[in-house]
Amino acid sequence: RRTALQAAIEIGNHEIVRLLLSADADVNAAPALDGGVTALQAAAIKGYIPVANTLLNHGAQVNAKPAKFNGRTALEGAAEYGRIDMLQLLLDAGAQIDGDGQDQYERAVKRASMNGHNAARRLLE
């Protein structure tokens, strides 16, 4: 199950995203258990920089936990698809790569490497 905000991001409709946020949509709504995404995770996977900026400006949690099954953090999703600009945005916004974020960091590097996104891997390393 997805929220309207998550669905709007997945189809890339920034205008609807802004309207939903102005109507107090929950920017940090939890992802569906299997393969779901938070709003920011969806934007990171799709590479929607302007949407991600809007979400972050509305308090999106950059280190939100992924779906329990088949999930990815925003950092992992951006790395998996080689979205270098998104990775930089997430890192600048405080994506954790050590301490509590060590696991997500290692998975992000692995996803970038497995998909041949060497520039993304180098940025993370």
SULSUL-V624504 format. One record per pair of residues at least 12 apart in sequence whose C-alpha atoms are under 10 Angstrom apart, sorted by the first residue. I is the first residue (numbers start at 1). J is the second residue. If there is no record, write none. Layout:
# SULSUL-V624504
I J
I J
This chain:
# SULSUL-V624504
1 31
1 32
1 33
1 34
1 36
1 37
2 29
2 30
2 31
2 32
2 36
2 37
2 38
2 39
3 25
3 26
3 27
3 29
3 30
3 31
3 32
3 37
3 38
3 39
4 16
4 17
4 20
4 25
4 26
4 39
5 17
5 18
5 19
5 20
5 21
5 25
5 26
5 27
5 28
5 29
5 38
5 39
5 42
6 25
6 26
6 27
6 28
6 29
6 30
6 31
6 36
6 37
6 38
6 39
6 40
6 41
6 42
6 43
7 37
7 38
7 39
7 42
8 20
8 39
8 42
8 43
9 38
9 39
9 40
9 41
9 42
9 43
9 44
9 46
9 48
9 51
9 52
10 37
10 39
10 41
10 42
10 43
10 45
10 46
10 48
11 42
11 43
11 46
12 42
12 43
12 46
12 47
12 48
12 51
13 48
13 51
14 48
14 50
14 51
14 52
14 54
15 51
17 39
17 51
17 54
17 55
18 51
18 54
18 55
21 54
21 55
21 58
22 58
24 58
26 38
26 39
26 58
26 59
26 60
27 39
27 40
27 55
27 56
27 58
27 59
27 60
27 61
28 40
28 55
28 58
28 59
28 60
28 61
28 62
28 64
29 60
29 64
30 64
30 65
30 66
30 67
31 64
31 65
31 66
31 67
31 68
31 71
32 66
32 67
32 68
32 69
32 71
33 66
33 67
33 68
33 69
33 70
33 71
34 66
34 67
34 68
34 69
34 70
34 71
35 66
35 67
35 68
35 69
35 70
35 71
35 72
36 66
36 67
36 68
36 69
36 70
36 71
36 72
37 64
37 65
37 66
37 67
37 70
37 71
37 72
37 73
37 74
37 77
38 60
38 61
38 62
38 64
38 65
38 66
38 67
38 71
38 72
38 73
38 74
39 51
39 52
39 55
39 60
39 61
39 74
40 52
40 53
40 54
40 55
40 56
40 60
40 61
40 62
40 63
40 64
40 73
40 74
40 75
40 90
41 60
41 61
41 62
41 63
41 64
41 65
41 66
41 71
41 72
41 73
41 74
41 75
41 76
41 77
41 78
42 72
42 73
42 74
42 77
42 78
43 55
43 74
43 77
43 78
43 86
44 62
44 72
44 73
44 74
44 75
44 76
44 77
44 78
44 79
44 80
44 81
44 83
44 85
44 86
44 87
44 89
44 90
45 72
45 73
45 74
45 75
45 76
45 77
45 78
45 79
45 80
45 81
45 82
45 83
45 86
46 77
46 78
46 81
46 83
46 86
47 77
47 78
47 81
47 82
47 83
47 84
47 85
47 86
47 87
48 83
48 85
48 86
49 83
49 85
49 86
49 87
49 89
49 90
50 86
52 74
52 86
52 89
52 90
53 86
53 89
53 90
53 93
56 89
56 90
56 93
61 74
61 93
61 94
61 95
62 74
62 75
62 89
62 90
62 91
62 92
62 93
62 94
62 95
62 96
63 75
63 90
63 93
63 94
63 95
63 96
63 97
63 100
63 101
63 104
64 95
65 104
66 104
72 104
72 107
72 108
73 95
73 104
73 105
73 107
73 108
74 86
74 87
74 90
74 95
74 104
74 108
75 87
75 88
75 89
75 90
75 91
75 95
75 96
75 97
75 104
75 105
75 107
75 108
75 109
75 124
76 104
76 105
76 106
76 107
76 108
76 109
76 110
76 111
76 112
77 107
77 108
77 111
77 112
78 90
78 108
78 111
78 112
78 120
79 105
79 107
79 108
79 109
79 110
79 111
79 112
79 113
79 115
79 117
79 118
79 119
79 120
79 121
79 123
79 124
80 107
80 108
80 109
80 110
80 111
80 112
80 113
80 114
80 115
80 116
80 117
80 120
80 121
81 111
81 112
81 115
81 116
81 117
81 120
82 111
82 112
82 113
82 115
82 116
82 117
82 118
82 119
82 120
82 121
83 112
83 117
83 119
83 120
84 117
84 119
84 120
84 121
84 122
84 123
84 124
85 120
86 120
87 108
87 120
87 123
87 124
88 120
88 123
88 124
91 123
91 124
97 124
97 125
105 124
105 125
106 124
106 125
108 120
108 121
108 124
109 121
109 122
109 123
109 124
109 125
112 124
